[in-house]
């Protein structure tokens, strides 16, 4: 089994309840990266819907407490199942602690109709022209070793930006589970702005899945993340994930806390 699939796997633990594991391989600071929990939530919402044609369209996770290494359980509820859309809620628990709450929506993809796209993928070199990040010497948290990263940010524009190409360390087919993890896989966009790093726990993360995933295979995904407002110890971050052929696959937004040391 691919290590990413092993780490994000969940198994039935009762009616509408699943059990997974939080591995120290996914640690950032004193707890796990939110992308791991988002990926497990996608698996749980797909299991709740029980219909492969109803694909994830939206997921919002509120992170209440940092999850630690060990078992984690996800309790799910189908809030509504209509003719084409299923709405679910999830509760993430470790022992007596609720570490996260999530809402999700799954729906059939509707072909045809009006389309509009006012953004384009960043203009950056192809991944094979960029040097891979060495997790052992990067100084970044442990969870980066789960990915193959090629850093690249489009020149010019706003300073609070990060981005580049990403795939799992052992390549696997791109699916909604992987995209959910990728949406919280990059360092915070404010790090270039502050000229360093600092603890930046996520308060909430919303992921919108915006395109069918046909034909992606084990290809690279291009991430672009930016922040426009840092104030009062919090910042927002807007993200995009693009396919190699220029399809906008995901739009995301998160609110995070920045714990800079006192000046």
Secondary structure, DSSP 8 states (H G I E B T S, - for coil): --HHHHHH-EEE-STTEEEEEE-GGGEETTEE-HHHHHHHHHHHHHHHH--TTSEEEEEEEEE-S---SEEEEEEEEEEEE-SSEEEEEEEEEETTEEEEEEEEEEE----SS-------------GGGS----TTTS---GGGGGEEEEE---SSS-SSEEEEEEEESS-----HHHHHHHTT-S--TTHHHHTS--B--EEEEEEEE-S--TT-TT--EEEEEE---EETTEEEEEEEEEETTS-EEEEEEEEEE-B----
